[in-house]
Amino acid sequence: MTLLALLSYACPLILCSLGALFSEFAGCLALFLDGLVSFSAFLFYTFTVTTGSAVLGAVLACLSAVLITLGFSAVVERGGANRFIAAIAMNLLFGALTSCLSSIIFGTRGVLAATAGAANAAASTASASSANTTALFKFSATTARATAVAITAVLVAISVLFLKYSRHGLYIRIAGSDADVLKAKGVNPGHIRTLSWSLASLYGSTAGILLAMRLSSFVPNISSGRGWMALAAVFLGKKKPLRIVAAVLIFCLADIFSANIQNYFAGIPSSFLISLPYLVSLLLILIK
């Protein structure tokens, strides 16, 4: 496996972890990330095959995810609800919405691989001349990998600079532990918590888009637990963005190793190989 392939494999989890970091600093951990990743991947697929533009599909998917999160956050703040319980409820809602909308729009809850005919069905404008052989949701491996690495590199840099040097980054870092300081400065902690969830949603939705690009399709539960692994990576990296990136890379390297080692050593139990990435993460936590 090339370095580009390894980095691109780790990109979705890196973005999820950085999104979780924003919310952890603000004291309202984004427990909805796992469901959001799959939901955003579905939205990206749907908008792309409907509009015929991957760029527009990505923008609409991110925008939709952020707006939904903003709406929920506003309700939670005004109602004084428990944000942790609300986040879990959002995670369940995202999963239900994905399944429901997939059934309504495409007539299936299974894997979605787009053709021109599928796009017409999604837009309810089917015509007899549609060519089912024209793929509208297909990305080459090189394009998907390069795009993932480039976008992730930019977002990692933005997160580091934002948290360290910007005023709102400072507000997010102290919102969870010293909310009274913000109140004394005339800053509403609720607005900062909402901002942290919005950033978590933006990073999580981008992760879902990259996963869909990698597979050139939408697969139910495409997140495969990355939203939950991201929460662990935040603490594994001691809430430092670059340490989190390093922790994710080690985890993904162990994951790739466990997936390929059986090709050379057939006698290794598959149960051990499946658990290897998590054992490595546990070992890193114990060492630290």
N, C-alpha and C positions, 0 to 999 in steps of 0.2 A: 504494500500500500504506500502510495506517495505521500509526501508531507501535505500537499494540497488536499488530498482525500481525507487525511486525518483531521486537518483543521476544519474542513467543511462538515465533517461528521460531528464535530464538537460544537459547531456554531449555534444550533438551536438551543442546546442546553446552556451554553454561555449566556445567550440573550435572556433566557428564562431566569437564570441565576441573578443576573444584574437587575432584572425587573423585580425579583423578590427582594433584592438588597434595598432598593428604594423604599419599599413598603416596610421592611424590617426596621430601617432607620426611623421611620415615622411612627413606629409602634403599632402598625396595623398590617400584619403579615398577609400577603396576597395568596390566600389559600385557594383562590379560584383559578390559578394559572393553568393547571392541568386541563381543566375543561375548556378554558379560553383558547389554548393552543389548538385543540382539535376544532373548535368552533371557527376560529380564524382561518384555519386551513380550508374548511368547508366554504366559508365566505369567499375566500380567494378563488377557489375553483369555480364557484357559482358566478361570481362577478366577471371572471375572466372569460368563461365560455359564453356568457350573455353579451358582454361588450366586445369581445374579440381582442381585447388588449390586456396583456399580463400586467403592465404598469398601472393601468387604471384599476384593474382588479385588485392589485395589492393596496393601492391607495384607499379604495372603497372599503376593503376588508379591515385595514387598520383603523380607518375613521369610524366604521361601524362599531368595532370592538371598544374603542376609546369612548365613544358617545354612550354606549350601553353601560359601561363601567361608571362613567360620570353620572349618569342618571341614578344608578343604584347608590353610588356614594352620597349623592345629594339627599336621597331619601333616608339613608342611614344616619347622616349627620343631623338632619332636621328631626327625625324621629327618636334620636338618642339610642338607636339599636346597638347591640353588641357587634362590633365589626368582624370578629372572628367567626361568629355564627353566621353573619350575613355573607361573609366570603365563602363559607362552605355551601350555603344555599345557592350562591351564584355559580359555584362550580357544578352543582347538580343541575342547575337551570341551563347552563351552557351545553351540557351533555344532552339534555332532553331536547333543547332547541335544534341541535345538530341532527339528531335522529328524526325529529318531527319534520323539519324543513326539507331534509333529504327525501323523505317519503312523499311529501306533498309536491315538491318541484320536479324530482327525477323519478318518482315511483319506485324507489328502492332505498333500503337502509344499508346497502352493501357498498362495495368499492365503486368509485366513480372515475371513469377514464373518458375524457371528453372527445367527441367528434363534432363535426359541423351539425350533424343531425341532433346531437344532444343539446347543442347550443340553441338550436331552433326550438326544441321542446321546452327548454328552460325559459325562453323568451315568449313562448306561446305563439310563435310565428312560423310554424313548420310549413315548408313548401315541398312540392314533389321533386324539385330540382336539387334539393340539398344533397351534398356529397358526403356520405358517412365516412369516407376514407380520409377526409381532410382533418388532421388532428389540430385542435385548437389549444390543447393543454399538454404540450409536449416540450420538454426542455432537455437539451443534450447534457450529458454528465459534466462535461467541462464547463459549460455555461452555468449550470446550477452550482457547481463547486466554487467557481470564481466569484459568482455573484454573492454566495453565502459568506465567503471569506471577506470580500470587500465591504459588504454591508455591516458585518459583525465588527470588523476592525474600526470602522467609522463610529459605530454606536458605542463600542468599548471606550474609545478615546473621548467621545462626548460625555459619557457617564463619569469618567475619571475627572475631566475638567469641570463638569457641572457640579459634582459633589464637593470638589476641593476649592474651587475659585468663585462660584456664583453665589449670590445672596440667597436665592431660593434653595440651592444645594445645601447651604449652611442651615437654613430653616428646617429642611428635611432631616438633616443629621441630628438636630437637637429636639425635633418635635416629639419623638418617642420618649425621651428621658427628661427633658426640661421644657415641657409645654408652657409652664408658667412664665418662663423667660420670653417666649413669643408673645404671650398676652401682655406682658409688661412693655413690650416694644410696639404694641398695637397691632400685632399680627394674629389673625384667627387660626388657631391650630387645626381646626376642621378643614379649612381651605388647603392647608399643607398636606393633611392626610389624603384629601381628595386628589391633590397633585401627585402624590406618591402612587396612588392606585392608578391614576391615568398613565403615568410613566411605566408602571408595571404592565399595564394593559398594552401599551404601545410595543414594548419589548417582547411581551409574550405573543402578541399577534404576529409580529415579524418572525418569530421563531416558527409559528405554525405555517406561515407562507413559505419559509425556506424548506420545511419538511415536505410540503406538497410539491414544491419545485423539484426536490431531489427524487421523488417517486413518480413525477409527472402524472399524478392522480391523487384522489382523496381516498384515504382508507379510514374506516371507523376506528376511533381510539388511536389516531395517528400519533398522539403525544407519547404513548407508551410509558406513562408515568414520569415524563420529564419535568412536569410541573412540581411533582413532589420531590424528585431528586434535586431540583433547583433549590428548594428550601434547605435541604441538607448541605448543599454546596456553599450556601451563604455562611453557615457556621463553620464549615470545614475551612473556608478561606478567611476566617476571622473578620468578616465584614470588610475586607479590603478588595476592591475590584480586581486588581491584578493577581492577587493570591487566589481569588475565586476562579479566575480564568485558568491559572495553573492547576488548581484542584480538579477542575472539569476536564482538562486535557489529560491528566493522569487517569481519571476515571474512564474516559473514553478510550484511552490507549489500552487499559486493562479489558475493556469491553470488546474491543476489536481483537485483542490477543485471544480472549476466551472463545470468540466466534470462529477463529481460524486454526487454533492449535490442534483441534481434533483431527484436522486433515493430515497432520503429521504424526500424532500420537493417538491412535484410535482407542487405546485402552483407558484413557482418562474418563472417569464418570461424567456424564453430561450435567448432572446435578451440581457437581463441583464447578464446572465451567460456567454455568449460569450464575452461580453465586460469587464467582471470582471478582467482578468489579466492585461488588458491595463489600467483600472481605478486604479489598485493597483500601476502600474508603474508610472502613472501620479501623484498619491498621493506621492510616494517616491520622485519624482523630486521636487514637491512643498515643501515637508518637508526639503529636502536638500538645 
